[in-house]
Amino acid sequence: AVYVTWVVLVSLVFKFSKGRCEWGMGKFNTHRYVDIPRPIAWSLMESGSFIHPVLALITALGGVAAISSSDFNFVEALKAHPGALPLLLFSVHYGSRVLIDPIQQMQAQKVPTLPLHIAVASLVFTSCNGLMQARDSLAMDTPLPLWQTAVGATLWFIGFCGNRYSDATLRRLKDEAQTYVIPRDPVFDFVNVAAPNYFFELIEMTGYTIAANFHL
């Protein structure tokens, strides 16, 4: 309900502000306000879906002191909290977005910029997303069948690795050619109906959804 309400409100804002303000969408932005380096903007935009789930996960597992103690059993802790594993998968995905992607983007020959207001607006959305995912995942109180957890975690892993590979390939080719390039390799040839990075992210999030028992 909260998510649907958010989508409706954002849609109304865009509808009634059309022609009255300049939103500045990506490379087609014609009115620049305050720009910041894209790696910083990217990390800021995605951080809401990383910080909230990580804090919720640490709290659910007993806090930093309990997790850092020598007698802490991570496997047993995950068993005691059925929603902790899917939330961990979710946190790893966005952790790579917040911590790894910006570092890799900084290595490009040319580092683009992004409007600050776009990054802040995205942060508001991802914060709502992170809070809802953390709440709903940790609301699970019944362990799932082993097969369901295994299927979900396997799909998540395949999607995560494929997404990372696709992003790295696109980033490398764009940096080499200094423009957009259509990659030619087995993965990109196989997924020729959509961008492989989005295709694998869809697989990844499908696995997360199964592992979370559709608590979304």
C-alpha positions in Angstrom: 0.0 0.0 0.0 2.8 2.4 0.9 4.6 1.6 -2.4 1.5 2.1 -4.5 0.8 5.4 -2.7 4.3 6.5 -3.5 4.0 5.6 -7.2 0.7 7.5 -7.4 2.1 10.6 -5.7 5.2 10.7 -8.0 3.0 10.2 -11.1 0.8 13.1 -10.0 3.7 15.4 -9.4 5.1 14.6 -12.9 1.7 15.1 -14.5 0.9 18.4 -13.0 4.4 19.8 -13.2 4.8 19.1 -16.9 5.7 22.3 -18.6 6.2 24.1 -15.4 9.6 22.9 -14.3 12.7 21.3 -15.8 13.4 17.8 -14.4 16.7 17.2 -16.2 16.7 13.6 -17.3 20.2 12.2 -17.9 22.0 13.2 -21.1 18.9 15.0 -22.4 18.9 17.5 -19.6 18.8 21.0 -20.9 18.8 22.9 -17.6 21.6 22.2 -15.2 21.2 23.1 -11.5 23.9 21.8 -9.2 25.9 18.9 -10.7 28.0 16.4 -8.8 30.3 13.6 -10.1 28.3 10.7 -11.3 30.0 8.1 -9.0 29.1 10.1 -6.0 25.5 10.7 -7.3 25.2 6.9 -8.0 26.3 6.0 -4.5 23.9 8.5 -3.0 21.0 7.4 -5.1 21.3 3.7 -4.2 22.3 4.1 -0.6 18.8 4.1 0.8 18.3 0.5 -0.4 21.5 -0.5 1.3 21.8 1.4 4.6 18.3 0.6 5.9 18.4 -3.2 5.2 21.9 -3.5 6.6 21.0 -1.7 9.9 17.8 -3.8 10.2 19.8 -7.0 9.6 22.4 -6.1 12.2 19.7 -5.3 14.7 17.8 -8.5 14.0 20.9 -10.6 14.5 21.6 -9.1 17.9 23.6 -6.0 17.1 27.3 -5.3 16.3 28.5 -6.7 19.7 26.8 -10.0 19.2 27.8 -10.4 15.6 31.5 -9.6 16.3 31.7 -12.0 19.3 33.8 -15.1 18.9 30.9 -17.5 19.7 28.5 -16.0 17.1 27.2 -18.6 14.7 26.1 -17.0 11.5 24.3 -20.0 10.1 22.3 -20.6 13.3 21.4 -16.9 13.4 20.1 -17.1 9.9 18.0 -20.2 10.8 16.5 -18.3 13.8 15.5 -15.4 11.5 14.0 -16.8 8.3 13.9 -13.3 6.7 17.6 -12.6 7.3 18.9 -14.5 4.3 16.8 -12.8 1.7 17.5 -9.5 3.3 21.2 -10.3 3.2 20.9 -11.1 -0.6 19.2 -7.8 -1.1 21.9 -5.9 0.9 24.7 -7.5 -1.1 23.1 -6.4 -4.4 22.8 -2.8 -3.3 26.1 -2.9 -1.5 27.7 -3.6 -4.8 25.8 -0.6 -6.3 26.8 1.7 -3.4 30.4 0.7 -2.8 31.8 -1.1 -5.9 30.2 0.6 -8.9 31.2 4.2 -7.9 34.8 3.1 -7.5 34.8 1.5 -11.0 33.1 4.5 -12.5 35.9 6.7 -11.1 38.4 4.7 -13.2 36.8 5.9 -16.5 38.8 8.3 -18.7 35.9 10.8 -18.5 33.7 11.0 -15.4 30.3 12.5 -16.2 28.1 14.5 -13.8 24.5 14.2 -12.6 22.1 16.8 -11.3 22.1 16.8 -7.5 18.3 17.1 -7.3 17.9 13.9 -9.3 20.2 12.1 -6.9 18.3 13.4 -3.8 14.9 12.4 -5.3 16.3 8.9 -6.0 17.6 8.7 -2.5 14.1 9.4 -1.1 12.7 6.6 -3.3 15.4 4.0 -2.4 15.0 4.9 1.3 11.3 4.0 1.1 12.2 0.9 -0.8 14.9 -0.2 1.7 12.6 0.4 4.7 9.8 -1.6 3.2 12.0 -4.5 2.1 13.7 -4.7 5.5 10.3 -4.6 7.3 8.6 -7.2 5.1 11.6 -9.6 5.0 12.1 -9.6 8.8 8.3 -10.1 9.2 8.9 -13.7 8.1 8.5 -16.0 11.1 8.3 -19.4 9.5 11.3 -21.1 7.9 10.8 -21.8 4.2 11.2 -25.3 2.6 14.9 -26.0 1.8 14.1 -26.3 -1.9 12.5 -22.9 -2.1 15.4 -21.2 -0.3 17.9 -23.1 -2.6 16.0 -22.1 -5.8 15.8 -18.5 -4.7 19.4 -18.2 -3.7 20.6 -20.0 -6.8 18.6 -17.7 -9.1 19.9 -14.7 -7.2 23.5 -15.8 -7.5 23.2 -16.4 -11.3 21.5 -13.1 -11.8 24.0 -11.2 -9.6 27.1 -12.6 -11.4 25.5 -12.0 -14.8 24.5 -8.5 -13.9 28.0 -7.7 -12.6 29.6 -9.2 -15.8 27.2 -7.3 -18.1 27.8 -4.0 -16.3 31.6 -4.5 -16.4 31.5 -5.3 -20.2 29.4 -2.2 -21.0 31.6 0.0 -18.9 34.8 -1.3 -20.5 33.6 -0.9 -24.0 32.2 2.6 -23.5 35.4 3.7 -21.9 37.5 2.3 -24.8 35.3 3.7 -27.5 34.2 6.9 -25.7 30.7 6.2 -26.9 27.9 3.6 -26.7 28.9 0.3 -28.3 26.8 -2.8 -28.9 28.8 -5.6 -27.3 29.4 -8.9 -29.2 30.0 -11.9 -26.9 28.0 -15.0 -26.0 26.1 -13.4 -23.2 25.0 -10.4 -25.2 24.2 -12.4 -28.3 22.1 -14.8 -26.2 20.1 -12.0 -24.5 19.4 -10.1 -27.7 15.9 -8.9 -26.8 16.9 -6.7 -23.9 20.0 -5.4 -22.2 21.7 -8.3 -20.4 22.4 -6.2 -17.3 18.7 -5.6 -16.8 17.8 -9.2 -17.8 20.2 -10.6 -15.2 19.0 -8.1 -12.6 15.4 -9.4 -13.3 16.6 -13.0 -12.6 18.4 -11.8 -9.5 15.4 -10.1 -8.1 13.2 -13.0 -9.0 15.5 -15.2 -6.9 15.3 -12.7 -4.1 11.5 -12.7 -4.3 11.3 -16.5 -4.1 13.8 -16.6 -1.1 11.7 -13.9 0.6 8.6 -16.0 0.1 7.1 -13.1 -1.8 7.2 -10.8 1.2 7.6 -7.6 -0.9 
